[in-house]
Amino acid sequence: MKQLINYVKQLKILLLICFIFYMITVPATVSAAGFDYYGINTRIVNNELIESSISLEFDNTVTHLDYSLSFNIKNLDVTANFEDPNCRVVDTDKGSDITCDFTNSAEGKRFVTLSFETTEGVKREGNKYIFTASYDTPSSVNDIGIILKLPQRAALIDFFPSNPSTSYPNNTMTLLWDKEDLTDDKIQFSATYTMPFFDEEFYVLFVITITLVVIIVMISMILYIKKSPKRRNDEQKIEFRTEPMKIEEQRIETISFEQPKTEEVKTETKQHDEDRMRVVTSVLREDERKIVDILEKHEGKVIQKTLVRETDFSKAKVSRLVKNLKERGIVDAEPIGRTTKVTLKIKPIISEYLNETEKKRKF
């Protein structure tokens, strides 16, 4: 009997030793293992999409992981410092469960990152957006780090827990909490923010449109400046050509064939008439004076065929001369049937002064 009791004691000791040996040599599951590091990195891409990653570094080798989330996820991606981490997602009424088997985990290879997307977590109240997140806190963890990145150009209003470290890289407000900031059984953090009036796509389109308008205006101004000297030269040439014609018309009008209305006009001196004739001389060419002479010869009226015959000019040239004299107010041309009646509008005395001036020039 005493031997049997001793045998039982020895058996118990052997079983205890075997159990201790098993606990030391066989890899543990996540429920039996602790964490050296537990990190959460969350980025709010926009108000409808959130990208998150959970980084886990175990303090011992594990072969299995069960991880529950209080929201539904999609597009799970797993990276580890060992080969073939086999993970899958099961959606439930309470959220999503992640189950992983680590067949190749070993000493020094205990780091896993779970990356995923979700559309839950942001709600809008007026012009404010409120993001909240909640994760289970591991029972044993040495270090915790939480990073939250708001959308670009978001303006932070409030946050929880208090006193985070903040930075603003690339127009993105970033908040950082560590283990000392977390006191509850759950890892909970939140942020309240506002967005600018223009969303990102509209803002980019607005900037591109303004840039194009500025470029077009600058190109237009450059082209205008380059063309302005040429345009001014053209305008000066036009003015140079038209101004003598206006002066001629004004001068011709001063000697147009009109009946004197006062005695003062009737007593105009010969010297004044000579001055006016010099003006006419300066504006009439020799062939034009020949047309005027023939008109005075026929008492100021003649048909165009007579001008062709007596000037010995071509019909086209006579038509051109008559047209020029008409435009300058010296003659009038009136179509009659198949010919044209040409009438002299200036005083007959012009011919006399033209002849006198021509004689003086010859002498």
C-alpha positions in Angstrom: 0.0 0.0 0.0 2.8 2.3 0.9 4.5 1.5 -2.4 1.3 2.4 -4.3 1.1 5.8 -2.6 4.7 6.5 -3.5 4.0 5.4 -7.0 1.1 7.9 -7.3 3.2 10.7 -5.9 5.9 10.0 -8.4 3.4 9.9 -11.2 2.0 13.3 -10.2 5.5 14.8 -10.2 6.1 13.3 -13.6 2.9 14.8 -15.0 3.7 18.2 -13.5 7.2 18.1 -15.1 5.6 17.1 -18.5 3.1 19.9 -18.3 5.8 22.5 -17.5 7.9 21.1 -20.3 4.9 21.4 -22.7 4.2 25.0 -21.7 7.8 25.9 -22.3 8.4 24.1 -25.6 5.0 24.3 -27.3 4.0 27.7 -29.0 1.1 29.5 -27.2 -2.1 30.9 -28.7 -2.9 34.6 -28.5 -5.1 34.1 -25.5 -2.1 32.7 -23.5 0.5 35.2 -24.9 1.1 38.8 -24.2 2.2 41.7 -26.4 5.4 43.6 -26.5 3.7 46.2 -28.8 0.2 47.0 -29.8 -0.3 49.8 -32.4 -3.2 51.3 -34.2 -2.8 53.6 -37.2 -5.9 55.1 -38.6 -6.3 57.5 -41.6 -9.6 59.2 -42.5 -9.2 59.3 -46.3 -12.5 61.2 -46.7 -15.7 61.3 -44.7 -16.8 58.0 -46.2 -13.7 55.9 -46.2 -11.2 55.0 -43.3 -8.0 53.1 -43.7 -6.7 51.3 -40.5 -3.9 49.0 -39.6 -3.2 47.1 -36.3 0.4 46.2 -35.6 0.9 43.3 -33.1 4.3 42.1 -31.7 3.9 39.1 -29.4 6.1 38.5 -26.4 6.1 34.8 -27.3 5.6 32.5 -30.3 1.9 32.1 -31.2 0.2 29.7 -33.6 -3.3 31.2 -33.6 -5.0 34.6 -33.4 -8.6 35.5 -32.8 -9.3 39.3 -33.0 -12.8 40.9 -32.8 -13.7 44.3 -34.1 -16.8 46.3 -33.2 -17.3 47.4 -36.8 -17.3 45.7 -40.3 -14.2 45.8 -42.4 -13.2 45.0 -46.0 -10.0 44.5 -48.0 -8.0 42.8 -45.3 -4.3 42.6 -45.9 -1.8 40.8 -43.6 1.9 41.3 -43.5 4.3 39.5 -41.1 8.0 38.9 -40.6 7.4 35.2 -41.2 5.9 33.3 -44.1 2.3 32.4 -44.9 0.2 34.1 -42.3 -3.2 32.7 -43.0 -6.0 35.1 -42.0 -9.7 35.4 -42.8 -12.6 37.7 -41.9 -16.0 36.6 -40.6 -18.7 39.3 -40.4 -21.1 39.2 -37.5 -24.0 41.3 -36.2 -21.6 43.1 -33.9 -18.8 43.7 -36.4 -16.0 41.6 -38.0 -13.9 38.8 -36.5 -10.4 38.2 -37.8 -9.0 34.6 -37.4 -5.4 33.8 -38.2 -3.2 30.7 -38.2 0.6 31.2 -37.9 2.2 27.9 -38.8 5.6 29.4 -39.5 5.9 31.7 -36.4 9.1 31.2 -34.5 11.4 32.8 -32.0 12.3 36.3 -33.3 9.4 36.2 -35.8 6.4 37.4 -34.0 5.4 40.7 -35.7 2.0 40.9 -37.6 0.2 43.8 -39.2 -3.5 43.7 -40.1 -4.5 46.4 -42.6 -8.1 47.0 -43.7 -10.7 49.5 -44.7 -14.1 50.5 -43.3 -16.9 52.9 -44.0 -18.0 53.1 -40.4 -16.8 55.6 -37.7 -17.6 59.1 -39.1 -20.9 60.9 -38.6 -21.9 64.4 -39.5 -23.6 66.9 -37.2 -24.2 70.2 -39.0 -20.9 71.4 -40.5 -18.9 69.2 -38.1 -17.6 65.7 -38.5 -17.1 63.3 -35.5 -14.9 60.2 -35.7 -14.9 57.6 -33.0 -13.1 54.3 -32.7 -13.0 51.5 -30.0 -10.7 48.5 -29.7 -10.3 45.9 -27.0 -7.3 46.4 -24.8 -5.0 43.4 -24.5 -4.7 41.9 -21.0 -0.9 42.1 -21.1 0.9 44.7 -23.2 4.2 46.5 -22.7 3.6 49.5 -25.1 0.7 51.0 -27.0 0.7 53.6 -29.8 -2.2 55.2 -31.6 -2.0 57.4 -34.6 -5.0 59.2 -36.1 -4.7 61.2 -39.3 -7.6 63.5 -40.3 -8.5 64.3 -43.9 -6.3 66.9 -45.7 -7.1 70.6 -44.8 -9.4 69.4 -42.0 -9.6 71.8 -39.0 -9.5 70.1 -35.6 -12.1 71.2 -33.0 -12.0 68.6 -30.2 -10.4 65.2 -29.4 -10.3 62.4 -26.9 -8.2 61.3 -24.9 -6.7 64.7 -24.0 -3.2 65.9 -24.5 -2.1 64.1 -27.6 1.0 64.9 -29.6 0.1 66.7 -32.8 1.7 67.5 -36.1 0.6 68.8 -39.5 2.6 67.1 -42.3 1.3 67.7 -45.9 -1.8 69.7 -44.7 -2.9 66.7 -42.6 -3.6 67.0 -38.9 -2.1 64.0 -37.1 -2.7 63.0 -33.5 -0.6 60.6 -31.4 -1.4 58.9 -28.1 0.7 56.4 -26.1 0.0 53.9 -23.3 0.0 56.6 -20.6 -2.9 58.4 -22.2 -5.1 55.3 -22.1 -6.7 54.4 -18.8 -9.9 52.4 -19.7 -10.3 48.7 -20.4 -10.9 49.6 -24.0 -8.8 51.6 -26.4 -11.1 54.5 -27.3 -10.2 57.7 -29.2 -12.2 60.3 -31.2 -11.8 63.6 -33.0 -14.2 66.3 -34.1 -13.3 68.4 -37.1 -14.6 70.6 -39.9 -13.8 70.6 -43.6 -13.3 73.6 -45.9 -16.1 74.9 -48.1 -14.6 73.4 -51.2 -14.0 69.6 -51.3 -10.6 68.4 -52.7 -11.8 67.6 -56.2 -13.6 71.0 -56.6 -10.6 72.8 -55.1 -8.2 71.2 -57.6 -10.6 72.0 -60.5 -10.9 75.6 -59.2 -7.2 76.1 -59.0 -6.7 74.6 -62.5 -9.4 76.9 -64.0 -7.9 80.0 -62.4 -4.5 79.1 -63.6 -5.7 78.6 -67.2 -7.5 81.9 -67.1 -4.4 83.7 -65.9 -2.3 82.1 -68.6 -4.8 83.0 -71.3 -5.0 86.6 -70.1 -1.2 86.9 -70.0 -0.8 85.4 -73.5 -3.5 87.8 -74.8 -1.7 90.8 -73.3 1.6 89.7 -74.8 0.1 89.4 -78.2 -1.6 92.7 -77.9 1.6 94.5 -76.9 3.4 92.9 -79.8 0.8 93.9 -82.3 0.2 97.4 -80.9 3.2 99.1 -82.7 2.1 97.6 -86.0 -1.5 98.6 -85.4 -0.5 102.2 -84.5 1.7 102.4 -87.7 -1.3 101.2 -89.8 -3.6 103.7 -88.2 -1.1 106.5 -88.8 -0.8 105.4 -92.5 -4.6 105.4 -92.8 -4.8 108.9 -91.2 -2.0 110.1 -93.5 -3.9 108.9 -96.5 -7.3 110.1 -95.5 -6.3 113.5 -94.0 -5.3 115.1 -97.3 -8.5 113.9 -98.8 -10.5 115.5 -96.0 -8.5 118.7 -96.4 -9.2 118.6 -100.2 -12.9 118.1 -99.6 -13.0 121.0 -97.1 -11.1 123.2 -99.5 -13.3 122.2 -102.4 -16.4 122.9 -100.4 -15.1 126.4 -99.7 -15.2 127.1 -103.4 -18.3 125.0 -104.3 -20.7 126.4 -106.8 -23.1 128.4 -104.7 -25.1 131.5 -105.3 -23.8 134.5 -103.2 -26.1 135.3 -100.3 -24.8 138.6 -99.3 -23.1 141.7 -100.8 -20.0 140.9 -98.9 -19.6 137.6 -100.8 -20.2 139.4 -104.1 -17.4 141.9 -103.4 -14.8 139.2 -102.7 -11.4 140.3 -104.0 -9.5 138.7 -106.8 -6.6 138.0 -104.6 -8.7 135.8 -102.4 -10.0 134.0 -105.5 -6.4 133.4 -106.6 -5.6 131.9 -103.3 -8.4 129.5 -103.6 -7.4 128.6 -107.1 -4.0 127.6 -105.8 -5.6 125.1 -103.6 -7.5 123.6 -106.5 -4.3 123.5 -108.5 -2.6 121.5 -105.8 -5.3 118.9 -105.7 -6.0 118.4 -109.5 -3.7 116.4 -111.7 -3.2 117.3 -115.4 -5.6 114.7 -116.6 -8.2 115.9 -114.1 -7.8 119.5 -115.2 -8.4 118.4 -118.7 -11.8 116.9 -117.6 -12.6 120.2 -115.9 -11.7 122.3 -119.0 -13.9 120.2 -121.2 -16.8 120.6 -118.8 -16.4 124.4 -118.7 -16.2 124.4 -122.4 -19.6 122.8 -122.6 -21.1 125.1 -119.9 -20.5 122.6 -117.1 -22.5 119.7 -118.5 -21.5 116.9 -120.8 -22.1 113.2 -121.3 -19.2 110.8 -120.5 -18.8 109.7 -124.2 -17.9 113.3 -125.1 -15.2 113.3 -122.4 -13.8 110.1 -123.9 -13.8 111.5 -127.4 -12.3 114.9 -126.5 -9.6 113.8 -124.0 -8.5 110.8 -126.1 -8.5 108.8 -122.9 -9.8 105.3 -122.6 -13.3 104.8 -121.4 -12.0 103.1 -118.2 -9.7 106.0 -117.4 -12.4 108.6 -118.0 -14.7 106.6 -115.7 -12.0 106.5 -113.0 -11.2 110.2 -113.3 -14.9 111.1 -113.1 -15.3 108.9 -110.1 -12.4 110.5 -108.3 -13.6 114.0 -109.1 -17.1 113.1 -107.9 -15.8 111.7 -104.6 -14.0 115.0 -104.1 -17.1 117.1 -104.8 -15.8 118.7 -108.0 -18.3 117.0 -110.4 -21.5 115.1 -110.2 -22.3 112.0 -112.3 -25.8 110.9 -113.1 -26.6 107.7 -115.1 -28.9 108.4 -118.1 -29.8 105.4 -120.1 -26.6 103.7 -121.3 -24.4 106.7 -120.6 -23.6 109.1 -117.8 -24.2 112.8 -117.5 -21.3 114.6 -115.9 -22.0 118.1 -114.3 -19.3 120.5 -113.0 -20.1 121.6 -109.4 -17.3 124.3 -108.9 -17.4 127.8 -110.3 -16.4 128.3 -114.0 -13.8 130.8 -112.9 -11.6 128.0 -111.8 -10.6 127.2 -115.3 -9.4 130.7 -115.8 -7.2 130.6 -112.7 -6.0 127.2 -113.6 -4.9 128.4 -117.0 -3.2 131.5 -115.5 -1.4 129.4 -112.9 -0.3 126.9 -115.6 1.1 129.8 -117.7 3.0 131.2 -114.7 4.5 127.8 -114.1 5.7 127.5 -117.7 7.3 131.0 -117.6 
